[in-house]
């Protein structure tokens, strides 16, 4: 994107038939995520199929009896750090069924397990400290020193992580005290249907189970190491999950035919969610084919041009949240909006660092709210989208309030490069 390069082009309306074609295009465009979900679930299902996962959860339950609540802040902070530092996000999808199963076994519900992963990593990603995909790209376009202004961002990260951990623990405590309070109490989750606390407490943790869990822990280490050291993404992680699924199957005593059958069973459990991911991408395809995304971004940004600096900064947060509906990709949104927001900040007397902060807020937190992103998250976890909004709606409002508070602080202190 080049500053001041926006211009009108010939209209390109999308007809009825083209909209149906866009469904196929959406499936193709989201194919990397769709197959990544299949392979990630295949790995986890192999642990379930061989009994290693149930054995490990049973051993965990016996070990942390009476201390279950500490699992929530520990793992949310872990995922939050991963999102805030090296930009982990989609890489966590494979962990969702693991934490859903653990949460149910600990006396919570599957939603608690899903939000430990999704809300934890999304909050870290949005309140980023050194996220190269958002802060790195946006500051590069704004011509700011890379990862400058880190002090305030650390404070922001602590504040937002404290908020979401409190919110999730509050919900989890209500569910544990009264299971009828669960928002997903009537929802069936095939991957964790066999996990009953009493049975898990009596499930043995055999030597083969321990070997399988060690191999799974090794996989997690390789995910983190490969992502940080070599920049691994969907393709490399998919290959790793396929390899380790086979290795764990062989270590558990299965032959190749049994491993293949287990993988097919795993895919059958998540095919609905995978299709939802592809169909949700269709919305973006239609907007791209209709050549309206850049127009929407340009006029949204222009809407704050004549406001005072403080109000304009808050307006930028709103605008970036709206843009994220159309462009859920962090680096993609930075490349599209920052060439417009940077000169706009100069025009109205705002520090460029504040424009980056507004982008950071708008890009990340609304990934937990806009259906273009939520459809993927709910599809992976098997959570009805209306239940997600019942849980997430109040939290997102609190997040917005905190965003406005911090953008106001940034304006007040003249938040700049250092």
C-alpha positions as CSV (number, residue, x, y, z in Angstrom):
1,X,0.0,0.0,0.0
2,X,1.3,3.5,-1.0
3,X,0.1,6.6,1.0
4,X,-2.3,8.8,-0.9
5,X,-2.6,6.3,-3.7
6,X,-6.3,5.5,-3.2
7,X,-8.4,6.1,-6.3
8,X,-11.7,4.9,-7.7
9,X,-11.8,1.9,-10.1
10,X,-14.6,0.5,-12.3
11,X,-17.3,-1.2,-10.3
12,X,-17.1,-5.0,-10.0
13,X,-20.4,-6.2,-8.7
14,X,-20.7,-9.8,-7.5
15,X,-23.7,-11.6,-9.0
16,X,-25.8,-14.4,-7.4
17,X,-23.9,-17.1,-9.2
18,X,-20.6,-15.6,-8.4
19,X,-21.5,-15.6,-4.7
20,X,-21.9,-19.4,-4.9
21,X,-18.6,-19.7,-6.8
22,X,-17.1,-17.7,-3.9
23,X,-18.0,-20.5,-1.5
24,X,-15.6,-22.8,-3.4
25,X,-13.0,-20.0,-3.5
26,X,-13.4,-19.5,0.2
27,X,-12.8,-23.2,0.8
28,X,-9.7,-23.1,-1.4
29,X,-8.5,-19.9,0.3
30,X,-8.9,-21.4,3.8
31,X,-7.6,-24.8,2.8
32,X,-4.4,-24.3,4.8
33,X,-6.3,-23.7,8.0
34,X,-8.9,-26.4,7.2
35,X,-6.3,-29.1,6.7
36,X,-4.2,-27.8,9.6
37,X,-7.3,-28.4,11.8
38,X,-7.6,-32.0,10.5
39,X,-3.9,-32.8,11.2
40,X,-3.9,-31.1,14.6
41,X,-7.0,-33.0,15.7
42,X,-5.5,-36.2,14.2
43,X,-2.6,-35.8,16.6
44,X,-4.7,-35.2,19.6
45,X,-7.2,-38.0,18.7
46,X,-4.3,-40.4,18.5
47,X,-3.6,-39.7,22.2
48,X,-7.3,-40.2,23.0
49,X,-7.6,-43.4,20.9
50,X,-4.7,-45.0,22.6
51,X,-5.8,-44.1,26.1
52,X,-2.7,-41.9,26.7
53,X,-4.6,-38.7,27.0
54,X,-7.1,-40.1,29.5
55,X,-4.3,-41.7,31.5
56,X,-2.4,-38.4,31.6
57,X,-5.4,-36.4,32.7
58,X,-6.2,-39.0,35.4
59,X,-2.6,-38.6,36.7
60,X,-2.9,-34.8,36.5
61,X,-6.2,-34.9,38.5
62,X,-4.6,-37.0,41.2
63,X,-1.7,-34.7,41.4
64,X,-3.5,-31.3,41.6
65,X,-6.5,-32.4,43.7
66,X,-7.9,-29.2,45.3
67,X,-5.6,-26.9,43.2
68,X,-7.5,-27.1,39.9
69,X,-8.2,-23.3,39.7
70,X,-4.4,-22.5,39.3
71,X,-4.5,-24.2,35.8
72,X,-6.5,-21.3,34.4
73,X,-4.1,-18.4,35.1
74,X,-0.9,-20.5,34.5
75,X,-1.9,-21.6,31.0
76,X,-3.7,-18.4,30.0
77,X,-0.5,-16.5,30.9
78,X,1.5,-19.1,28.9
79,X,-0.6,-18.6,25.8
80,X,-0.7,-14.8,26.4
81,X,3.1,-14.6,26.5
82,X,3.3,-16.6,23.2
83,X,0.9,-14.3,21.5
84,X,2.5,-11.1,22.8
85,X,6.1,-12.0,22.0
86,X,6.4,-14.0,18.8
87,X,2.8,-13.7,17.5
88,X,1.5,-17.2,18.1
89,X,-2.2,-17.5,17.2
90,X,-3.3,-20.2,14.7
91,X,-0.6,-22.5,16.0
92,X,-2.7,-23.0,19.2
93,X,-5.6,-24.6,17.4
94,X,-4.3,-28.0,18.0
95,X,-4.3,-27.5,21.7
96,X,-8.0,-26.6,22.0
97,X,-9.4,-30.2,22.4
98,X,-6.7,-31.0,24.9
99,X,-7.7,-28.1,27.2
100,X,-11.4,-28.7,26.6
101,X,-10.9,-32.3,27.9
102,X,-8.8,-31.2,30.8
103,X,-11.3,-28.5,31.8
104,X,-14.2,-31.0,31.8
105,X,-12.2,-33.5,33.8
106,X,-11.4,-30.8,36.4
107,X,-15.1,-30.1,36.9
108,X,-15.5,-27.1,34.6
109,X,-17.0,-27.2,31.1
110,X,-15.6,-27.4,27.6
111,X,-16.0,-23.7,27.1
112,X,-13.5,-23.0,29.9
113,X,-10.9,-25.2,28.1
114,X,-11.5,-23.5,24.8
115,X,-11.3,-19.9,26.2
116,X,-8.1,-20.7,28.1
117,X,-6.5,-21.2,24.7
118,X,-8.4,-18.8,22.4
119,X,-8.9,-15.8,24.9
120,X,-5.4,-16.4,26.3
121,X,-3.5,-16.2,23.0
122,X,-5.8,-13.6,21.4
123,X,-5.4,-11.2,24.4
124,X,-1.6,-11.6,24.3
125,X,-1.6,-11.2,20.5
126,X,-3.7,-8.0,20.8
127,X,-1.9,-6.4,23.7
128,X,1.3,-7.3,22.0
129,X,4.7,-6.5,23.3
130,X,7.0,-7.6,20.4
131,X,4.5,-9.3,18.1
132,X,6.3,-9.2,14.7
133,X,3.1,-9.7,12.7
134,X,1.3,-6.6,14.1
135,X,3.6,-4.3,16.0
136,X,6.6,-5.1,13.8
137,X,4.7,-4.5,10.5
138,X,2.8,-1.5,11.7
139,X,5.9,0.3,13.1
140,X,7.8,-0.5,10.0
141,X,5.2,1.2,7.8
142,X,4.9,4.1,10.3
143,X,8.7,4.5,10.2
144,X,9.1,4.0,13.9
145,X,12.0,2.2,15.6
146,X,11.2,-1.5,15.8
147,X,9.4,-2.5,19.0
148,X,9.8,1.0,20.4
149,X,7.3,2.2,23.1
150,X,7.6,-1.2,24.8
151,X,7.2,0.1,28.4
152,X,3.5,1.1,28.0
153,X,2.8,-2.0,26.0
154,X,4.0,-4.2,28.9
155,X,1.6,-2.3,31.3
156,X,-1.2,-2.8,28.7
157,X,-0.4,-6.5,28.5
158,X,-0.5,-7.0,32.3
159,X,-3.8,-5.1,32.5
160,X,-5.6,-7.0,29.8
161,X,-4.3,-10.4,30.9
162,X,-5.5,-9.6,34.4
163,X,-8.9,-8.8,33.1
164,X,-9.4,-11.9,31.1
165,X,-8.0,-14.3,33.7
166,X,-10.4,-12.8,36.3
167,X,-13.3,-13.1,33.9
168,X,-12.6,-16.7,32.9
169,X,-11.9,-17.8,36.5
170,X,-15.2,-16.1,37.6
171,X,-17.1,-18.1,35.0
172,X,-15.3,-21.3,35.8
173,X,-16.0,-21.0,39.5
174,X,-19.7,-20.5,38.8
175,X,-19.8,-23.6,36.6
176,X,-17.9,-25.8,39.1
177,X,-20.2,-24.7,41.9
178,X,-23.4,-25.2,39.8
179,X,-23.0,-27.1,36.5
180,X,-26.4,-25.7,35.5
181,X,-24.7,-22.3,35.0
182,X,-22.7,-23.7,32.0
183,X,-23.4,-22.1,28.7
184,X,-22.6,-25.3,26.9
185,X,-24.1,-27.9,29.3
186,X,-26.4,-29.3,26.6
187,X,-23.8,-29.4,23.8
188,X,-22.2,-32.6,22.8
189,X,-18.4,-32.7,22.3
190,X,-17.4,-36.0,20.7
191,X,-13.7,-35.6,21.3
192,X,-14.2,-35.4,25.1
193,X,-17.3,-37.5,25.6
194,X,-15.4,-40.3,27.4
195,X,-13.9,-38.0,30.0
196,X,-15.7,-38.5,33.4
197,X,-13.9,-37.3,36.5
198,X,-14.5,-40.4,38.6
199,X,-13.4,-42.8,35.8
200,X,-10.3,-40.7,35.0
201,X,-9.2,-40.7,38.6
202,X,-9.0,-44.6,38.4
203,X,-7.4,-44.7,34.9
204,X,-3.8,-46.0,35.0
205,X,-1.0,-44.1,33.5
206,X,1.1,-46.8,31.8
207,X,4.6,-46.7,30.5
208,X,3.3,-46.5,26.9
209,X,1.0,-43.7,27.9
210,X,4.0,-41.9,29.4
211,X,6.0,-42.4,26.2
212,X,3.1,-41.0,24.2
213,X,2.7,-38.0,26.4
214,X,6.5,-37.4,26.3
215,X,6.3,-37.4,22.5
216,X,3.3,-35.0,22.6
217,X,5.3,-32.7,24.9
218,X,8.2,-32.9,22.5
219,X,5.8,-31.8,19.7
220,X,4.8,-28.8,21.7
221,X,8.4,-27.9,22.3
222,X,9.1,-28.3,18.5
223,X,6.1,-26.0,17.7
224,X,7.5,-23.3,19.9
225,X,11.1,-23.7,18.9
226,X,10.4,-24.0,15.2
227,X,8.1,-21.0,15.3
228,X,10.6,-18.8,17.1
229,X,13.8,-20.1,15.5
230,X,12.8,-20.9,11.9
231,X,9.6,-19.0,11.4
232,X,7.5,-22.2,11.0
233,X,3.9,-21.6,10.1
234,X,0.9,-23.7,8.9
235,X,2.8,-26.0,6.4
236,X,5.6,-26.9,8.7
237,X,3.4,-27.4,11.7
238,X,1.0,-29.5,9.7
239,X,3.9,-31.7,8.6
240,X,5.1,-32.0,12.3
241,X,1.6,-33.0,13.5
242,X,1.3,-35.7,10.8
243,X,4.7,-37.1,11.6
244,X,4.1,-37.1,15.4
245,X,0.6,-38.6,15.0
246,X,2.2,-41.6,13.2
247,X,5.1,-41.8,15.7
248,X,2.7,-41.8,18.7
249,X,0.5,-44.4,17.1
250,X,3.5,-46.7,16.5
251,X,4.8,-46.1,20.0
252,X,1.3,-47.1,21.3
253,X,1.4,-50.4,19.5
254,X,-0.8,-49.5,16.5
255,X,0.0,-50.6,12.9
256,X,-0.2,-48.2,10.0
257,X,-3.7,-49.4,9.0
258,X,-5.0,-48.7,12.6
259,X,-3.3,-45.2,12.5
260,X,-5.0,-44.4,9.2
261,X,-8.4,-45.5,10.6
262,X,-7.9,-43.4,13.7
263,X,-7.1,-40.4,11.5
264,X,-10.3,-40.8,9.5
265,X,-12.3,-41.0,12.7
266,X,-10.6,-37.8,13.9
267,X,-11.5,-36.0,10.7
268,X,-15.1,-37.1,10.9
269,X,-15.4,-35.4,14.3
270,X,-14.2,-32.0,13.0
271,X,-15.5,-31.9,9.5
272,X,-18.4,-29.6,10.4
273,X,-16.0,-27.1,12.0
274,X,-13.7,-27.3,9.0
275,X,-16.5,-26.5,6.6
276,X,-17.6,-23.6,8.7
277,X,-14.1,-22.2,8.5
278,X,-14.2,-22.4,4.7
279,X,-17.6,-20.9,4.4
280,X,-16.7,-18.0,6.7
281,X,-13.9,-17.1,4.4
282,X,-16.4,-16.7,1.6
283,X,-17.5,-13.3,3.1
284,X,-14.0,-12.0,2.5
285,X,-13.8,-13.4,-1.0
286,X,-17.0,-11.6,-2.0
287,X,-15.7,-8.3,-0.7
288,X,-12.4,-8.8,-2.5
289,X,-14.1,-9.7,-5.8
290,X,-16.4,-6.7,-5.4
291,X,-13.4,-4.4,-4.8
292,X,-14.9,-2.8,-1.7
293,X,-12.4,-3.5,1.0
294,X,-10.0,-0.7,0.2
295,X,-12.9,1.7,-0.2
296,X,-14.3,0.8,3.2
297,X,-10.9,1.2,4.8
298,X,-10.3,4.6,3.2
299,X,-13.6,6.1,4.1
300,X,-13.6,4.7,7.6
301,X,-10.1,6.3,8.2
302,X,-11.2,9.6,6.6
303,X,-14.1,9.8,9.1
304,X,-11.8,10.8,11.9
305,X,-9.8,13.3,10.0
306,X,-11.7,16.4,11.3
307,X,-11.8,15.4,15.0
308,X,-9.7,16.7,17.8
309,X,-6.6,14.7,18.7
310,X,-8.1,12.9,21.7
311,X,-11.4,12.0,20.1
312,X,-9.6,11.1,16.8
313,X,-7.4,8.6,18.7
314,X,-10.5,7.0,20.2
315,X,-12.1,7.1,16.7
316,X,-9.0,5.3,15.3
317,X,-9.6,2.5,17.8
318,X,-13.2,2.2,16.6
319,X,-12.2,2.4,12.9
320,X,-9.5,-0.3,13.3
321,X,-12.1,-2.6,15.1
322,X,-14.4,-2.1,12.2
323,X,-11.7,-2.8,9.6
324,X,-10.9,-6.0,11.4
325,X,-14.3,-7.3,10.3
326,X,-13.2,-7.1,6.7
327,X,-9.5,-7.9,7.1
328,X,-9.0,-10.4,10.1
329,X,-5.3,-10.8,9.2
330,X,-3.0,-8.8,11.5
331,X,-0.2,-8.2,9.0
332,X,-2.8,-7.7,6.2
333,X,-4.7,-5.1,8.2
334,X,-1.4,-3.3,9.0
335,X,-0.4,-3.2,5.3
336,X,-3.9,-1.9,4.3
337,X,-4.7,0.6,7.0
338,X,-1.4,2.0,8.3
339,X,-0.4,3.8,5.1
340,X,-3.6,5.7,5.6
341,X,-3.5,6.1,9.4
342,X,0.1,7.2,9.5
343,X,-0.3,10.5,7.5
344,X,-3.7,11.0,9.1
345,X,-2.0,11.0,12.6
346,X,0.5,13.5,11.4
347,X,-2.3,15.7,10.0
348,X,-4.3,15.8,13.2
349,X,-1.3,16.2,15.5
350,X,-1.1,12.6,16.9
351,X,2.1,10.7,17.5
352,X,2.5,7.9,15.1
353,X,3.0,5.5,18.0
354,X,-0.6,6.2,19.0
355,X,-1.8,5.3,15.5
356,X,0.1,2.0,15.9
357,X,-1.5,1.4,19.3
358,X,-5.0,2.0,17.9
359,X,-4.2,-0.5,15.1
360,X,-2.9,-3.0,17.7
361,X,-6.1,-2.7,19.7
362,X,-8.5,-2.8,16.8
363,X,-6.8,-5.7,15.0
364,X,-6.5,-8.1,17.9
365,X,-9.3,-7.9,20.4
366,X,-12.1,-8.0,17.9
367,X,-10.8,-11.4,16.7
368,X,-12.8,-12.6,19.7
369,X,-16.0,-10.9,18.5
370,X,-16.4,-10.5,14.8
371,X,-18.0,-13.5,13.1
372,X,-15.3,-13.6,10.4
373,X,-12.9,-14.8,13.1
374,X,-15.3,-16.3,15.7
375,X,-16.7,-18.7,13.1
376,X,-13.3,-20.4,12.9
377,X,-12.8,-20.5,16.7
378,X,-16.3,-21.9,17.3
379,X,-15.9,-24.3,14.4
380,X,-12.7,-25.8,15.8
381,X,-14.1,-26.1,19.4
382,X,-17.6,-27.2,18.3
383,X,-19.2,-24.4,20.3
384,X,-22.5,-22.9,19.0
385,X,-21.7,-19.3,18.1
386,X,-24.6,-17.9,20.1
387,X,-23.2,-19.5,23.3
388,X,-19.8,-17.9,22.4
389,X,-21.4,-14.5,22.3
390,X,-23.2,-15.0,25.6
391,X,-19.8,-15.6,27.2
392,X,-17.7,-13.2,25.1
393,X,-20.1,-10.2,24.8
394,X,-19.7,-8.7,28.3
395,X,-15.9,-9.4,28.2
396,X,-15.5,-7.6,24.9
397,X,-17.3,-4.6,26.3
398,X,-14.9,-4.5,29.2
399,X,-12.0,-4.8,26.7
400,X,-13.3,-1.9,24.7
401,X,-13.5,0.3,27.8
402,X,-9.9,-0.6,28.7
403,X,-8.8,0.1,25.1
404,X,-10.3,3.6,25.3
405,X,-8.7,4.2,28.7
406,X,-5.2,3.3,27.5
407,X,-5.6,5.2,24.2
408,X,-6.5,8.2,26.4
409,X,-3.5,7.7,28.5
410,X,-1.3,7.4,25.4
411,X,-2.6,10.8,24.2
412,X,-2.2,12.4,27.6
413,X,1.5,11.4,28.0
414,X,2.4,12.0,24.3
415,X,3.2,8.4,23.8
416,X,6.0,8.3,21.3
417,X,8.9,6.1,20.0
418,X,10.5,5.6,23.4
